[in-house]
């Protein structure tokens, strides 16, 4: 696929590429220059897109559980020397 560079340095990303990357108007992209000199273009994903990305095995831990574990760990830790 080809695209022409304008005098302002702009180009249109071909529709097939936009569709493949799931890009729509207003989306941002990031460019990476690879060691071999090639260029990679990737969509910038908002952090919310990562929601649910990592699956945890085992029971859910509450904030109270975390606070209790922190307190127990602090109680076992030696005091710092001065």
N, C-alpha and C positions, 0 to 999 in steps of 0.2 A: 504494500500500500504506500502511496505517496501523498505528500502534503507540501504545499508551497509556503515558504517563509515570506511574510510581508516586510515592508520597509521598517516597520516598528518592531520587528523581531518576533512577531506572533505567527502562530500556525493553528490550523484546525486539526484536532485529533480525529482521525477517521471514525465513522460510526461503528464499524466492526470492532475497533479497539475500545471505544467508549462502552459498547455493549459488553465486551469481554471483561472489562474492569468494573463494570457496574456504575459507571460515571453518569452523572446528570448535571444539568446547569447549576453552577454555584459550587460544585465539589472542588476540592483542592487535590493537587497531585504533587508528588515528590519525585525529583530526578536524582539518579545515582550514576556517577561515572565509575565504571568497572575498571579493574586493573588492566584488562585487555583493550581498553579504549572505548568499548561499547557503552551505551547509555541504557539504563533501565528506568521505566516510568511506572510508578505505583500510586494507587489512590491513598490519600491521607485518611485514615480511619479515626473517627472520634472515639474517645475512651469508652463511651457507652456501648460501642460495637463489641467490646470485649466482655460485656456482661455475660456470665454463664460459660465463658470460654474454658475455664478450669473446672473440672469436676472433682469434688472432694469425696473420698470414700470414707465411710464411717459416720458417726453421729455429728449433728450440728453443735458447735460450741457457742455458747452465749457470751455476751460481754461480762456478765457476772462470773462465769467460769474462767475467763481470761484474767479478770482482776484477782480472783482467788489464787490462780496459779502464779501470778506475778508476786503476790504477797507471800505465798509459801516459798517461792524461790528467793525472795529478798530476805526472808527470815533465816534461811539456811546459809546465805552468803556471808563470808567473813567481812568484818568492818574494815574499811581501808585504813592503812597506817598513815600517820602524819609525821 
